[in-house]
Structures are given as structure tokens and as C-alpha cells.
Amino acid sequence: MVVVPIVHEGLGNSSYLVGLGDGRALVVDPFRDPSPYLAESERRGWKIAFAAETHLHADFVSGAGGLAACGAQVLVPARAGSALPARGLADGDEIDLGGLRLRALATPGHTPEHLALLLADGDRPVAVFTGGTLTVGGMARPDLLGPEHTEPLARAAWRSIREQLLPLPDDLPVYPTHGAGSFCSAGGSGDRTTTIGRERATNPLLAARDADEFVRRVLGGLGSYPPYFLQLREVNRTGPRVYGARPPSLRLLDATAVDGVLAAGGELVDVRPVDRFAAGHVPGSLSNPLRPQFATWLGWLVDRGRSLAFVADGDTDRDDLIRQCLGIGCEHLTGELDGGVAAWEAAGRPLGRVEVVPAARGPAAAAGRRVLDVRQASEWAAGHVPGATHVELGALAADPSRVPDEPLLVHCGHGERAMSAASLLARARRADVQVLSGDLREYSAAGGRLDAAP
């Protein structure tokens, strides 16, 4: 048996390509784009025979249907009610994988239908794929089905971990789906894999004396999450559209066609780096630079049902852009501005601009301005500029009026989220907005004082 992690750093998740030792392979919790699995299995001389899901995912579109189109048998939790042609698994069900056996363990907690998948060689467990019920140093959040389900699911996770997972051998490798950087996670470390014994000894959630304390610890570690998380479970249950190994391409739009997209309620997303957006952009466009986290913030800031048009540069990776959009279920990709910002300007259209101030200027960077911190609450608590106003970027998108009506200096961790915020504020006719480039370490090194939450 060989386990090959396929990691999506932007979403903070891992899927796994598992060589079964007989020329066939199993994929656990595949992302929508099948190409990494197909390429890696071809390189190793494997044929993908199975695609297994531990649960209905809320943070990405499943690729099980795409792998089924390539000949894989799909395995899903029976309680998921999946509309895909698939074999439903319940607690204790086993599948012969040709020398190895896959056993389903009911582990509700992150979701009601959740399964852990135990791989065994004869009677010897060799790996367990725990999805979100047990992650490295934490678990995946239990609050995505509504407040009435949150505490019952957290209590179910306590039972699942103690009764189904902790009795497994201490040296058993654990392969979770959710991990560092995932907004599905509650707690956790930067590692992607672990063992049962390590989690028993070091997972702070498992140090709880009883179920009540466990629930308090889980619920106390939950931050905000993108609104599209409330939509993708149903997309994955009914089965998303299958595109194949090559994503569709973007058609080219002139300035008049872009006007039409916007007039029809669409969104113009500028995926260029922050400095290029600052130097000149289409007024009203949303800055969201293409990077590993692009899809998460796109889904947080834009309704996935809207038509999307893009502003890009010659060096933009269009395939990556399209795959990230499709990976969170943004299907309505209208096209990109032909010729980019230069063509827009050549057509006699105005450009917007944003002044960028380096963090290395320290406190002088914020002279005469209110500092607006758009990072997540956990980042704010770890250290922030005294007197700054804190509004998470996602909350700002929902209601720009939460920001004080005064000159602003917006900052985040590096500048990408801050520029997204500045573009949102420009739409709200807030003209006196600057963006801090760099991070608070540079600000502090230049003499800036930081406060931390008590």
C-alpha cells in the first residue's frame, strides 16, 4: 500500500491517492479537478478503481463524479442520500479491495452521515482516513447545518472519537481531509497527517475530562466561515456537473460586453497582483489576486450563482483560475476583458487607483488615518494596532457601512485581503482609502506598537 497525499493548500484540505498493491488505486475525498489523480496514477502505472467520500463536503465540490466518468466505483456514506451512481456504506460495511479491506466506521460529528474509512491488510489496520471527525490537533467544525444541530453533532463527535477511533492502534497512520488553513477546522496544527497515539497524547480537544468540556472546547474554537459552505453539501449530494480533465476556457470580452455583464448583475473580478490593481483598475471591479486562497475568498465575497468576468494579465494562469472557480461551484464564467486594463483605458474608459503605503514606515504610515484591520478574529486577537477598527473582510463585504466614515488605512496579513476591502469600499463611494502593504512584523520592526486580546 502506498498513500500519496494530494493537497489543496488554498482550501487547507488533503485528498489521498492510495495504491492498493495490485495496479489499482483508491482516491479518498477527491477534489473536483481529476487531473492530479489521473496524472499521478498514470505515472505510477495505476488504474483508479475506487473513489470514496467520507462525508458531504461543504467547502469544495467533490470530484467523485469526475472519477466515476473515468471508470471508478464511487463509495459514499449511505446516510448521505447521494444521487450519484454509488455504493452506500454503513457502519461496519467492508469492501474487498483485492488483498486489502476497506471498513466503514460511522463517525458522526463534523456531519451526521460522516464515515471514517479503515484500511486493513488482513486483520492488521494499516491506515484510517478520518475526514473531519478527527484532524491533526482538532476536528472539523460541527456548526455547518445550523445552530440546532451544532451541540448534538459536537457530542456525537466525542462519542465517535472515543468509541470508534481511539480504540485503534496507537501507531496507526491517520489521514484527515481537513487541516491547517481550512475554515472547516476547529483547532489544529500545521501538520497534515498524524497517528492515533499522537492525537491521544497531544490533541487539546481530547484532553477534555468529559463530553461537556469537549463541547465547550470545540465550540470555543469556531470562527466565521464563507457563506458558500451552506450550499455545497446539496451540490455534492445531487452531483455536480462533470467537465473532464481539461477545464473550459474563458472567452474574450470587449469593454462593451463587460458593461453588459455588469448591467445584468454580474461581477468583474480583477485577479492581478495587488500592486497592479493599485496602479490602475476598472472602477467597480473586485480585487481578488489569483493565489492559492483565491477560491475561498471568491466564495466569501461573491455569490457563486452570479456571472463572473475577469481582469487578468498576460502571465495569469487561466487554467488555475478556472479550476479554482469550479472547485467551489462557481459555474457561470462569462469571460475575461480582452486586452486587460490597457484595452479598457485605450477605449477611453476611466481607471481607478489606490495608494499603497509600506508597512516599513511604521506608525507614520497611519498618520491622520483610522486603521482598519480586516483579518480574521484569531489574527486580530494575536496582535493588532492600538485603536484600530476590526471588521473581518467577509463581514465588510456583507455590510460596508460598519466601517467608520473617516480616512482609512486598511491592512491584513500581506495586502491581498486589504486590497479586496479597498475595492469594496470604493464601490460604497469611500474615496479616501489607502492600503498597507506588508505585515505587522514590518510595522512593529519600524517602531509600531501592537496590542493583543486579553
NORMOQUI-V799016 format. One record per residue. N is the residue number from 0. PSI is psi as a letter, one per 40 degrees, with the letter a starting at -180 (none if undefined). NEAR is the number of other ideal C-beta (glycine too) atoms within 10 Angstrom. Layout:
n:psi:near
N:PSI:NEAR
N:PSI:NEAR
This chain:
n:psi:near
0:h:14
1:h:11
2:h:17
3:h:18
4:h:12
5:h:19
6:h:16
7:g:21
8:d:13
9:d:19
10:e:26
11:f:22
12:i:26
13:i:24
14:i:23
15:h:24
16:h:22
17:h:27
18:h:18
19:e:20
20:e:15
21:f:13
22:e:13
23:i:18
24:i:26
25:h:27
26:h:29
27:h:25
28:f:27
29:i:27
30:i:25
31:d:24
32:h:25
33:e:25
34:d:16
35:d:19
36:d:27
37:d:18
38:d:11
39:d:17
40:d:21
41:d:11
42:d:9
43:e:13
44:f:9
45:i:22
46:h:14
47:h:24
48:d:19
49:i:21
50:h:30
51:i:28
52:h:29
53:d:30
54:i:28
55:h:23
56:i:27
57:e:25
58:e:28
59:i:29
60:h:22
61:i:27
62:e:27
63:d:30
64:d:24
65:d:25
66:d:23
67:d:19
68:e:13
69:e:16
70:e:10
71:i:25
72:h:17
73:h:22
74:h:23
75:i:25
76:h:28
77:d:17
78:e:19
79:d:23
80:f:12
81:h:23
82:e:11
83:i:19
84:h:10
85:i:21
86:h:15
87:h:16
88:h:25
89:i:12
90:h:16
91:e:9
92:i:16
93:i:12
94:h:17
95:h:8
96:e:20
97:g:11
98:d:11
99:i:20
100:h:17
101:h:23
102:h:18
103:h:22
104:h:23
105:h:22
106:g:31
107:i:23
108:c:27
109:d:33
110:i:27
111:d:18
112:e:23
113:h:28
114:i:32
115:i:27
116:h:27
117:h:21
118:h:23
119:i:16
120:h:13
121:b:9
122:e:6
123:h:8
124:h:18
125:e:17
126:i:21
127:h:26
128:h:26
129:e:31
130:b:28
131:e:33
132:d:30
133:h:30
134:i:31
135:h:24
136:e:23
137:a:26
138:i:34
139:i:32
140:i:28
141:e:28
142:e:18
143:e:22
144:e:16
145:i:8
146:d:7
147:e:7
148:e:15
149:d:18
150:d:14
151:d:15
152:d:23
153:d:25
154:d:18
155:d:22
156:d:28
157:d:21
158:d:14
159:d:25
160:d:23
161:d:13
162:d:12
163:d:22
164:d:22
165:d:15
166:e:8
167:i:18
168:i:13
169:d:12
170:e:10
171:h:18
172:h:16
173:h:21
174:g:23
175:i:32
176:d:30
177:i:31
178:a:29
179:h:18
180:e:19
181:h:26
182:e:23
183:e:24
184:i:27
185:h:26
186:a:19
187:i:23
188:a:15
189:e:9
190:i:13
191:d:17
192:i:16
193:a:22
194:i:17
195:d:21
196:d:15
197:d:16
198:d:24
199:d:15
200:d:11
201:e:13
202:h:21
203:d:13
204:d:24
205:e:20
206:e:12
207:i:16
208:d:7
209:a:8
210:d:15
211:d:11
212:d:13
213:d:22
214:d:21
215:d:12
216:d:19
217:d:27
218:d:15
219:e:9
220:e:17
221:h:16
222:a:13
223:i:13
224:i:19
225:i:21
226:d:16
227:e:23
228:d:20
229:e:13
230:d:17
231:d:23
232:d:19
233:d:10
234:d:21
235:d:27
236:d:17
237:d:11
238:h:17
239:i:20
240:i:12
241:h:15
242:d:17
243:a:13
244:d:14
245:h:10
246:i:21
247:i:11
248:i:12
249:h:19
250:i:12
251:h:12
252:h:20
253:i:15
254:d:18
255:d:8
256:d:15
257:d:25
258:d:13
259:d:15
260:d:20
261:d:15
262:d:8
263:e:10
264:e:10
265:i:17
266:h:22
267:h:23
268:h:26
269:h:27
270:e:26
271:i:24
272:i:18
273:d:22
274:d:13
275:d:17
276:d:29
277:d:21
278:d:13
279:h:16
280:i:24
281:h:23
282:h:14
283:e:12
284:i:26
285:h:25
286:h:29
287:g:27
288:i:23
289:h:23
290:i:16
291:d:14
292:e:19
293:d:21
294:d:28
295:d:24
296:d:21
297:d:26
298:d:27
299:d:25
300:e:24
301:h:20
302:h:12
303:e:19
304:e:12
305:i:14
306:h:18
307:h:23
308:i:24
309:i:27
310:h:24
311:i:19
312:i:14
313:d:6
314:e:7
315:h:18
316:g:12
317:d:15
318:d:13
319:d:17
320:d:23
321:d:20
322:d:17
323:d:27
324:d:24
325:d:21
326:d:24
327:e:25
328:e:20
329:h:24
330:d:16
331:g:14
332:h:19
333:d:20
334:a:18
335:i:24
336:h:25
337:h:14
338:e:16
339:a:19
340:d:22
341:d:11
342:d:15
343:d:23
344:d:15
345:d:10
346:e:12
347:e:7
348:i:14
349:i:9
350:i:12
351:i:17
352:i:12
353:h:22
354:h:11
355:h:19
356:h:19
357:h:14
358:d:21
359:e:14
360:e:17
361:a:16
362:d:14
363:d:11
364:d:23
365:e:22
366:h:9
367:e:7
368:i:17
369:h:16
370:h:21
371:h:28
372:h:24
373:e:27
374:i:20
375:i:19
376:d:13
377:d:10
378:d:17
379:d:19
380:d:14
381:e:13
382:h:15
383:i:20
384:h:24
385:h:10
386:e:9
387:i:17
388:h:17
389:h:17
390:h:22
391:i:22
392:d:23
393:d:19
394:d:15
395:d:22
396:d:20
397:d:14
398:g:10
399:e:17
400:e:7
401:e:12
402:h:21
403:i:10
404:g:9
405:i:12
406:h:14
407:i:22
408:h:24
409:h:30
410:i:30
411:b:23
412:d:15
413:d:16
414:d:25
415:d:22
416:d:29
417:d:28
418:d:28
419:d:29
420:d:28
421:d:27
422:d:24
423:d:22
424:d:20
425:d:21
426:d:13
427:e:13
428:f:7
429:h:16
430:d:9
431:g:12
432:h:22
433:i:21
434:h:27
435:h:27
436:i:20
437:a:20
438:i:14
439:e:21
440:d:13
441:d:17
442:d:25
443:d:15
444:d:12
445:e:16
446:e:10
447:h:21
448:i:11
449:i:14
450:i:13
451:i:9
452:i:10
453:none:4
